[in-house]
Amino acid sequence: MQFQRFLTNSKYYEKGGPVFLLIGGEASASKMSMYLGEWIETAKEFHALCVQLEHRFYGKSQPFK
């Protein structure tokens, strides 16, 4: 059984910083979105840990074979 997949980017994280959660749309989670976009620019500013949660039933987040 597969579980819900998530991706992380801790490049800009500093201890005590916030966690930014990107909830995926109806598509596979994208590694590219973990390094590009406004949310990454904001993560740099706030020293945040970035986590992307893949939408259930898409990509590798399938509860069946």
PDB file of N, CA, C and O in Angstrom, chain B, residues numbered from 101:
ATOM      1  N   MET B 101       0.839  -1.179   0.000  1.00  0.00           N
ATOM      2  CA  MET B 101       0.000   0.000   0.000  1.00  0.00           C
ATOM      3  C   MET B 101       0.886   1.244   0.000  1.00  0.00           C
ATOM      4  O   MET B 101       1.848   1.330   0.763  1.00  0.00           O
ATOM      5  N   GLN B 102       0.558   2.193  -0.850  1.00  0.00           N
ATOM      6  CA  GLN B 102       1.277   3.462  -0.899  1.00  0.00           C
ATOM      7  C   GLN B 102       0.632   4.453   0.063  1.00  0.00           C
ATOM      8  O   GLN B 102      -0.575   4.416   0.305  1.00  0.00           O
ATOM      9  N   PHE B 103       1.442   5.317   0.590  1.00  0.00           N
ATOM     10  CA  PHE B 103       0.958   6.360   1.483  1.00  0.00           C
ATOM     11  C   PHE B 103       0.986   7.694   0.760  1.00  0.00           C
ATOM     12  O   PHE B 103       1.495   7.793  -0.356  1.00  0.00           O
ATOM     13  N   GLN B 104       0.451   8.693   1.383  1.00  0.00           N
ATOM     14  CA  GLN B 104       0.441  10.008   0.762  1.00  0.00           C
ATOM     15  C   GLN B 104       1.867  10.563   0.752  1.00  0.00           C
ATOM     16  O   GLN B 104       2.526  10.659   1.787  1.00  0.00           O
ATOM     17  N   ARG B 105       2.313  10.920  -0.435  1.00  0.00           N
ATOM     18  CA  ARG B 105       3.691  11.372  -0.631  1.00  0.00           C
ATOM     19  C   ARG B 105       3.829  12.856  -0.289  1.00  0.00           C
ATOM     20  O   ARG B 105       2.898  13.644  -0.463  1.00  0.00           O
ATOM     21  N   PHE B 106       5.012  13.212   0.202  1.00  0.00           N
ATOM     22  CA  PHE B 106       5.319  14.612   0.451  1.00  0.00           C
ATOM     23  C   PHE B 106       6.777  14.870   0.082  1.00  0.00           C
ATOM     24  O   PHE B 106       7.599  13.954   0.098  1.00  0.00           O
ATOM     25  N   LEU B 107       7.085  16.098  -0.246  1.00  0.00           N
ATOM     26  CA  LEU B 107       8.440  16.525  -0.582  1.00  0.00           C
ATOM     27  C   LEU B 107       8.832  17.629   0.381  1.00  0.00           C
ATOM     28  O   LEU B 107       7.974  18.372   0.856  1.00  0.00           O
ATOM     29  N   THR B 108      10.123  17.746   0.676  1.00  0.00           N
ATOM     30  CA  THR B 108      10.586  18.804   1.573  1.00  0.00           C
ATOM     31  C   THR B 108      11.774  19.547   0.979  1.00  0.00           C
ATOM     32  O   THR B 108      12.518  19.016   0.154  1.00  0.00           O
ATOM     33  N   ASN B 109      11.930  20.785   1.419  1.00  0.00           N
ATOM     34  CA  ASN B 109      13.088  21.609   1.079  1.00  0.00           C
ATOM     35  C   ASN B 109      13.481  22.342   2.352  1.00  0.00           C
ATOM     36  O   ASN B 109      12.762  23.228   2.814  1.00  0.00           O
ATOM     37  N   SER B 110      14.617  21.973   2.912  1.00  0.00           N
ATOM     38  CA  SER B 110      15.087  22.598   4.149  1.00  0.00           C
ATOM     39  C   SER B 110      16.280  23.523   3.894  1.00  0.00           C
ATOM     40  O   SER B 110      16.980  23.911   4.830  1.00  0.00           O
ATOM     41  N   LYS B 111      16.507  23.872   2.636  1.00  0.00           N
ATOM     42  CA  LYS B 111      17.670  24.691   2.263  1.00  0.00           C
ATOM     43  C   LYS B 111      17.727  26.019   3.023  1.00  0.00           C
ATOM     44  O   LYS B 111      18.811  26.470   3.393  1.00  0.00           O
ATOM     45  N   TYR B 112      16.591  26.640   3.253  1.00  0.00           N
ATOM     46  CA  TYR B 112      16.568  27.961   3.885  1.00  0.00           C
ATOM     47  C   TYR B 112      16.121  27.909   5.342  1.00  0.00           C
ATOM     48  O   TYR B 112      16.014  28.944   6.000  1.00  0.00           O
ATOM     49  N   TYR B 113      15.865  26.722   5.836  1.00  0.00           N
ATOM     50  CA  TYR B 113      15.345  26.571   7.194  1.00  0.00           C
ATOM     51  C   TYR B 113      16.408  26.874   8.235  1.00  0.00           C
ATOM     52  O   TYR B 113      17.561  26.460   8.117  1.00  0.00           O
ATOM     53  N   GLU B 114      15.990  27.607   9.256  1.00  0.00           N
ATOM     54  CA  GLU B 114      16.811  27.831  10.443  1.00  0.00           C
ATOM     55  C   GLU B 114      15.986  27.420  11.652  1.00  0.00           C
ATOM     56  O   GLU B 114      14.773  27.626  11.684  1.00  0.00           O
ATOM     57  N   LYS B 115      16.641  26.842  12.638  1.00  0.00           N
ATOM     58  CA  LYS B 115      15.955  26.356  13.835  1.00  0.00           C
ATOM     59  C   LYS B 115      15.026  27.432  14.392  1.00  0.00           C
ATOM     60  O   LYS B 115      15.420  28.584  14.570  1.00  0.00           O
ATOM     61  N   GLY B 116      13.796  27.032  14.661  1.00  0.00           N
ATOM     62  CA  GLY B 116      12.796  27.941  15.189  1.00  0.00           C
ATOM     63  C   GLY B 116      11.977  28.627  14.107  1.00  0.00           C
ATOM     64  O   GLY B 116      11.016  29.337  14.404  1.00  0.00           O
ATOM     65  N   GLY B 117      12.362  28.413  12.839  1.00  0.00           N
ATOM     66  CA  GLY B 117      11.629  29.023  11.724  1.00  0.00           C
ATOM     67  C   GLY B 117      10.295  28.329  11.490  1.00  0.00           C
ATOM     68  O   GLY B 117      10.053  27.246  12.022  1.00  0.00           O
ATOM     69  N   PRO B 118       9.431  28.953  10.695  1.00  0.00           N
ATOM     70  CA  PRO B 118       8.121  28.372  10.427  1.00  0.00           C
ATOM     71  C   PRO B 118       8.188  27.223   9.423  1.00  0.00           C
ATOM     72  O   PRO B 118       9.220  26.985   8.795  1.00  0.00           O
ATOM     73  N   VAL B 119       7.084  26.526   9.288  1.00  0.00           N
ATOM     74  CA  VAL B 119       6.931  25.476   8.274  1.00  0.00           C
ATOM     75  C   VAL B 119       5.866  25.955   7.297  1.00  0.00           C
ATOM     76  O   VAL B 119       4.750  26.285   7.699  1.00  0.00           O
ATOM     77  N   PHE B 120       6.213  25.992   6.017  1.00  0.00           N
ATOM     78  CA  PHE B 120       5.264  26.349   4.964  1.00  0.00           C
ATOM     79  C   PHE B 120       4.777  25.053   4.323  1.00  0.00           C
ATOM     80  O   PHE B 120       5.580  24.213   3.917  1.00  0.00           O
ATOM     81  N   LEU B 121       3.465  24.897   4.235  1.00  0.00           N
ATOM     82  CA  LEU B 121       2.860  23.701   3.651  1.00  0.00           C
ATOM     83  C   LEU B 121       2.165  24.072   2.353  1.00  0.00           C
ATOM     84  O   LEU B 121       1.272  24.918   2.341  1.00  0.00           O
ATOM     85  N   LEU B 122       2.571  23.443   1.266  1.00  0.00           N
ATOM     86  CA  LEU B 122       1.932  23.609  -0.033  1.00  0.00           C
ATOM     87  C   LEU B 122       1.091  22.358  -0.276  1.00  0.00           C
ATOM     88  O   LEU B 122       1.625  21.255  -0.387  1.00  0.00           O
ATOM     89  N   ILE B 123      -0.214  22.536  -0.357  1.00  0.00           N
ATOM     90  CA  ILE B 123      -1.107  21.409  -0.597  1.00  0.00           C
ATOM     91  C   ILE B 123      -1.327  21.297  -2.090  1.00  0.00           C
ATOM     92  O   ILE B 123      -1.835  22.224  -2.721  1.00  0.00           O
ATOM     93  N   GLY B 124      -0.946  20.166  -2.653  1.00  0.00           N
ATOM     94  CA  GLY B 124      -0.979  19.977  -4.095  1.00  0.00           C
ATOM     95  C   GLY B 124      -2.380  19.949  -4.677  1.00  0.00           C
ATOM     96  O   GLY B 124      -3.349  19.578  -4.015  1.00  0.00           O
ATOM     97  N   GLY B 125      -2.453  20.350  -5.930  1.00  0.00           N
ATOM     98  CA  GLY B 125      -3.710  20.290  -6.665  1.00  0.00           C
ATOM     99  C   GLY B 125      -3.908  18.902  -7.245  1.00  0.00           C
ATOM    100  O   GLY B 125      -3.300  17.938  -6.780  1.00  0.00           O
ATOM    101  N   GLU B 126      -4.734  18.800  -8.233  1.00  0.00           N
ATOM    102  CA  GLU B 126      -5.069  17.500  -8.819  1.00  0.00           C
ATOM    103  C   GLU B 126      -4.011  17.097  -9.844  1.00  0.00           C
ATOM    104  O   GLU B 126      -4.272  17.011 -11.044  1.00  0.00           O
ATOM    105  N   ALA B 127      -2.803  16.853  -9.321  1.00  0.00           N
ATOM    106  CA  ALA B 127      -1.658  16.461 -10.149  1.00  0.00           C
ATOM    107  C   ALA B 127      -0.593  15.861  -9.237  1.00  0.00           C
ATOM    108  O   ALA B 127      -0.711  15.911  -8.013  1.00  0.00           O
ATOM    109  N   SER B 128       0.429  15.303  -9.833  1.00  0.00           N
ATOM    110  CA  SER B 128       1.559  14.779  -9.071  1.00  0.00           C
ATOM    111  C   SER B 128       2.323  15.913  -8.409  1.00  0.00           C
ATOM    112  O   SER B 128       2.345  17.034  -8.917  1.00  0.00           O
ATOM    113  N   ALA B 129       2.943  15.624  -7.287  1.00  0.00           N
ATOM    114  CA  ALA B 129       3.814  16.604  -6.642  1.00  0.00           C
ATOM    115  C   ALA B 129       5.009  16.859  -7.554  1.00  0.00           C
ATOM    116  O   ALA B 129       5.516  15.940  -8.197  1.00  0.00           O
ATOM    117  N   SER B 130       5.449  18.093  -7.603  1.00  0.00           N
ATOM    118  CA  SER B 130       6.514  18.488  -8.505  1.00  0.00           C
ATOM    119  C   SER B 130       7.776  18.895  -7.742  1.00  0.00           C
ATOM    120  O   SER B 130       7.730  19.765  -6.873  1.00  0.00           O
ATOM    121  N   LYS B 131       8.897  18.263  -8.073  1.00  0.00           N
ATOM    122  CA  LYS B 131      10.163  18.648  -7.448  1.00  0.00           C
ATOM    123  C   LYS B 131      10.538  20.075  -7.809  1.00  0.00           C
ATOM    124  O   LYS B 131      11.149  20.782  -7.008  1.00  0.00           O
ATOM    125  N   MET B 132      10.173  20.503  -9.019  1.00  0.00           N
ATOM    126  CA  MET B 132      10.508  21.850  -9.455  1.00  0.00           C
ATOM    127  C   MET B 132       9.852  22.904  -8.556  1.00  0.00           C
ATOM    128  O   MET B 132      10.452  23.942  -8.276  1.00  0.00           O
ATOM    129  N   SER B 133       8.632  22.640  -8.109  1.00  0.00           N
ATOM    130  CA  SER B 133       7.945  23.617  -7.267  1.00  0.00           C
ATOM    131  C   SER B 133       8.563  23.721  -5.877  1.00  0.00           C
ATOM    132  O   SER B 133       8.209  24.614  -5.108  1.00  0.00           O
ATOM    133  N   MET B 134       9.474  22.826  -5.553  1.00  0.00           N
ATOM    134  CA  MET B 134      10.165  22.887  -4.265  1.00  0.00           C
ATOM    135  C   MET B 134      11.361  23.840  -4.299  1.00  0.00           C
ATOM    136  O   MET B 134      11.985  24.092  -3.269  1.00  0.00           O
ATOM    137  N   TYR B 135      11.676  24.364  -5.474  1.00  0.00           N
ATOM    138  CA  TYR B 135      12.835  25.254  -5.613  1.00  0.00           C
ATOM    139  C   TYR B 135      12.519  26.552  -6.328  1.00  0.00           C
ATOM    140  O   TYR B 135      13.358  27.451  -6.370  1.00  0.00           O
ATOM    141  N   LEU B 136      11.311  26.669  -6.898  1.00  0.00           N
ATOM    142  CA  LEU B 136      10.925  27.862  -7.646  1.00  0.00           C
ATOM    143  C   LEU B 136       9.580  28.382  -7.176  1.00  0.00           C
ATOM    144  O   LEU B 136       8.748  27.618  -6.686  1.00  0.00           O
ATOM    145  N   GLY B 137       9.372  29.653  -7.321  1.00  0.00           N
ATOM    146  CA  GLY B 137       8.069  30.237  -7.025  1.00  0.00           C
ATOM    147  C   GLY B 137       8.110  31.223  -5.873  1.00  0.00           C
ATOM    148  O   GLY B 137       9.081  31.315  -5.122  1.00  0.00           O
ATOM    149  N   GLU B 138       7.015  31.952  -5.769  1.00  0.00           N
ATOM    150  CA  GLU B 138       6.908  32.992  -4.736  1.00  0.00           C
ATOM    151  C   GLU B 138       7.025  32.421  -3.328  1.00  0.00           C
ATOM    152  O   GLU B 138       7.598  33.058  -2.445  1.00  0.00           O
ATOM    153  N   TRP B 139       6.485  31.223  -3.116  1.00  0.00           N
ATOM    154  CA  TRP B 139       6.541  30.659  -1.766  1.00  0.00           C
ATOM    155  C   TRP B 139       7.968  30.337  -1.346  1.00  0.00           C
ATOM    156  O   TRP B 139       8.295  30.396  -0.160  1.00  0.00           O
ATOM    157  N   ILE B 140       8.820  29.997  -2.310  1.00  0.00           N
ATOM    158  CA  ILE B 140      10.228  29.736  -1.999  1.00  0.00           C
ATOM    159  C   ILE B 140      10.940  31.044  -1.680  1.00  0.00           C
ATOM    160  O   ILE B 140      11.765  31.097  -0.768  1.00  0.00           O
ATOM    161  N   GLU B 141      10.627  32.093  -2.423  1.00  0.00           N
ATOM    162  CA  GLU B 141      11.213  33.405  -2.127  1.00  0.00           C
ATOM    163  C   GLU B 141      10.810  33.865  -0.721  1.00  0.00           C
ATOM    164  O   GLU B 141      11.623  34.442   0.001  1.00  0.00           O
ATOM    165  N   THR B 142       9.572  33.612  -0.342  1.00  0.00           N
ATOM    166  CA  THR B 142       9.104  33.969   0.998  1.00  0.00           C
ATOM    167  C   THR B 142       9.769  33.087   2.054  1.00  0.00           C
ATOM    168  O   THR B 142      10.073  33.556   3.151  1.00  0.00           O
ATOM    169  N   ALA B 143       9.992  31.821   1.731  1.00  0.00           N
ATOM    170  CA  ALA B 143      10.678  30.904   2.660  1.00  0.00           C
ATOM    171  C   ALA B 143      12.095  31.397   2.952  1.00  0.00           C
ATOM    172  O   ALA B 143      12.569  31.291   4.083  1.00  0.00           O
ATOM    173  N   LYS B 144      12.762  31.928   1.949  1.00  0.00           N
ATOM    174  CA  LYS B 144      14.113  32.490   2.148  1.00  0.00           C
ATOM    175  C   LYS B 144      14.059  33.622   3.172  1.00  0.00           C
ATOM    176  O   LYS B 144      14.892  33.708   4.075  1.00  0.00           O
ATOM    177  N   GLU B 145      13.073  34.474   3.012  1.00  0.00           N
ATOM    178  CA  GLU B 145      12.936  35.637   3.894  1.00  0.00           C
ATOM    179  C   GLU B 145      12.649  35.242   5.342  1.00  0.00           C
ATOM    180  O   GLU B 145      13.174  35.847   6.277  1.00  0.00           O
ATOM    181  N   PHE B 146      11.805  34.217   5.514  1.00  0.00           N
ATOM    182  CA  PHE B 146      11.383  33.806   6.854  1.00  0.00           C
ATOM    183  C   PHE B 146      12.154  32.607   7.402  1.00  0.00           C
ATOM    184  O   PHE B 146      11.881  32.154   8.513  1.00  0.00           O
ATOM    185  N   HIS B 147      13.116  32.089   6.632  1.00  0.00           N
ATOM    186  CA  HIS B 147      13.915  30.920   7.041  1.00  0.00           C
ATOM    187  C   HIS B 147      13.020  29.726   7.353  1.00  0.00           C
ATOM    188  O   HIS B 147      13.137  29.089   8.400  1.00  0.00           O
ATOM    189  N   ALA B 148      12.129  29.445   6.416  1.00  0.00           N
ATOM    190  CA  ALA B 148      11.101  28.417   6.614  1.00  0.00           C
ATOM    191  C   ALA B 148      11.493  27.060   6.033  1.00  0.00           C
ATOM    192  O   ALA B 148      12.275  26.971   5.087  1.00  0.00           O
ATOM    193  N   LEU B 149      10.938  26.024   6.615  1.00  0.00           N
ATOM    194  CA  LEU B 149      10.985  24.680   6.065  1.00  0.00           C
ATOM    195  C   LEU B 149       9.797  24.561   5.121  1.00  0.00           C
ATOM    196  O   LEU B 149       8.677  24.907   5.498  1.00  0.00           O
ATOM    197  N   CYS B 150      10.017  24.080   3.905  1.00  0.00           N
ATOM    198  CA  CYS B 150       8.941  23.943   2.917  1.00  0.00           C
ATOM    199  C   CYS B 150       8.556  22.471   2.763  1.00  0.00           C
ATOM    200  O   CYS B 150       9.414  21.606   2.587  1.00  0.00           O
ATOM    201  N   VAL B 151       7.262  22.208   2.833  1.00  0.00           N
ATOM    202  CA  VAL B 151       6.732  20.857   2.684  1.00  0.00           C
ATOM    203  C   VAL B 151       5.608  20.911   1.651  1.00  0.00           C
ATOM    204  O   VAL B 151       4.701  21.737   1.751  1.00  0.00           O
ATOM    205  N   GLN B 152       5.675  20.028   0.664  1.00  0.00           N
ATOM    206  CA  GLN B 152       4.612  19.920  -0.335  1.00  0.00           C
ATOM    207  C   GLN B 152       3.921  18.583  -0.145  1.00  0.00           C
ATOM    208  O   GLN B 152       4.569  17.536  -0.146  1.00  0.00           O
ATOM    209  N   LEU B 153       2.605  18.615   0.017  1.00  0.00           N
ATOM    210  CA  LEU B 153       1.801  17.407   0.202  1.00  0.00           C
ATOM    211  C   LEU B 153       1.114  17.080  -1.114  1.00  0.00           C
ATOM    212  O   LEU B 153       0.380  17.900  -1.665  1.00  0.00           O
ATOM    213  N   GLU B 154       1.358  15.877  -1.611  1.00  0.00           N
ATOM    214  CA  GLU B 154       0.742  15.455  -2.868  1.00  0.00           C
ATOM    215  C   GLU B 154      -0.731  15.113  -2.647  1.00  0.00           C
ATOM    216  O   GLU B 154      -1.086  14.461  -1.665  1.00  0.00           O
ATOM    217  N   HIS B 155      -1.575  15.556  -3.563  1.00  0.00           N
ATOM    218  CA  HIS B 155      -3.014  15.282  -3.495  1.00  0.00           C
ATOM    219  C   HIS B 155      -3.240  13.769  -3.542  1.00  0.00           C
ATOM    220  O   HIS B 155      -2.666  13.069  -4.376  1.00  0.00           O
ATOM    221  N   ARG B 156      -4.075  13.285  -2.643  1.00  0.00           N
ATOM    222  CA  ARG B 156      -4.383  11.852  -2.594  1.00  0.00           C
ATOM    223  C   ARG B 156      -5.003  11.408  -3.913  1.00  0.00           C
ATOM    224  O   ARG B 156      -5.796  12.142  -4.504  1.00  0.00           O
ATOM    225  N   PHE B 157      -4.653  10.224  -4.376  1.00  0.00           N
ATOM    226  CA  PHE B 157      -5.122   9.609  -5.623  1.00  0.00           C
ATOM    227  C   PHE B 157      -4.416  10.152  -6.870  1.00  0.00           C
ATOM    228  O   PHE B 157      -4.785   9.787  -7.986  1.00  0.00           O
ATOM    229  N   TYR B 158      -3.415  11.010  -6.704  1.00  0.00           N
ATOM    230  CA  TYR B 158      -2.648  11.522  -7.840  1.00  0.00           C
ATOM    231  C   TYR B 158      -1.180  11.171  -7.638  1.00  0.00           C
ATOM    232  O   TYR B 158      -0.730  10.955  -6.512  1.00  0.00           O
ATOM    233  N   GLY B 159      -0.439  11.117  -8.743  1.00  0.00           N
ATOM    234  CA  GLY B 159       0.989  10.818  -8.657  1.00  0.00           C
ATOM    235  C   GLY B 159       1.238   9.484  -7.990  1.00  0.00           C
ATOM    236  O   GLY B 159       0.652   8.470  -8.369  1.00  0.00           O
ATOM    237  N   LYS B 160       2.117   9.486  -6.986  1.00  0.00           N
ATOM    238  CA  LYS B 160       2.463   8.258  -6.275  1.00  0.00           C
ATOM    239  C   LYS B 160       1.621   8.053  -5.012  1.00  0.00           C
ATOM    240  O   LYS B 160       1.856   7.107  -4.260  1.00  0.00           O
ATOM    241  N   SER B 161       0.656   8.921  -4.777  1.00  0.00           N
ATOM    242  CA  SER B 161      -0.202   8.816  -3.584  1.00  0.00           C
ATOM    243  C   SER B 161      -1.455   8.013  -3.895  1.00  0.00           C
ATOM    244  O   SER B 161      -2.574   8.517  -3.795  1.00  0.00           O
ATOM    245  N   GLN B 162      -1.254   6.775  -4.269  1.00  0.00           N
ATOM    246  CA  GLN B 162      -2.357   5.881  -4.621  1.00  0.00           C
ATOM    247  C   GLN B 162      -2.566   4.865  -3.491  1.00  0.00           C
ATOM    248  O   GLN B 162      -1.616   4.200  -3.078  1.00  0.00           O
ATOM    249  N   PRO B 163      -3.794   4.740  -2.992  1.00  0.00           N
ATOM    250  CA  PRO B 163      -4.044   3.776  -1.927  1.00  0.00           C
ATOM    251  C   PRO B 163      -4.251   2.352  -2.436  1.00  0.00           C
ATOM    252  O   PRO B 163      -4.602   1.460  -1.663  1.00  0.00           O
ATOM    253  N   PHE B 164      -4.038   2.139  -3.723  1.00  0.00           N
ATOM    254  CA  PHE B 164      -4.213   0.812  -4.317  1.00  0.00           C
ATOM    255  C   PHE B 164      -3.102   0.568  -5.332  1.00  0.00           C
ATOM    256  O   PHE B 164      -2.391   1.494  -5.722  1.00  0.00           O
ATOM    257  N   LYS B 165      -2.962  -0.678  -5.752  1.00  0.00           N
ATOM    258  CA  LYS B 165      -1.901  -1.035  -6.695  1.00  0.00           C
ATOM    259  C   LYS B 165      -2.200  -0.567  -8.089  1.00  0.00           C
ATOM    260  O   LYS B 165      -1.403  -0.790  -9.000  1.00  0.00           O
TER     261      LYS B 165
END
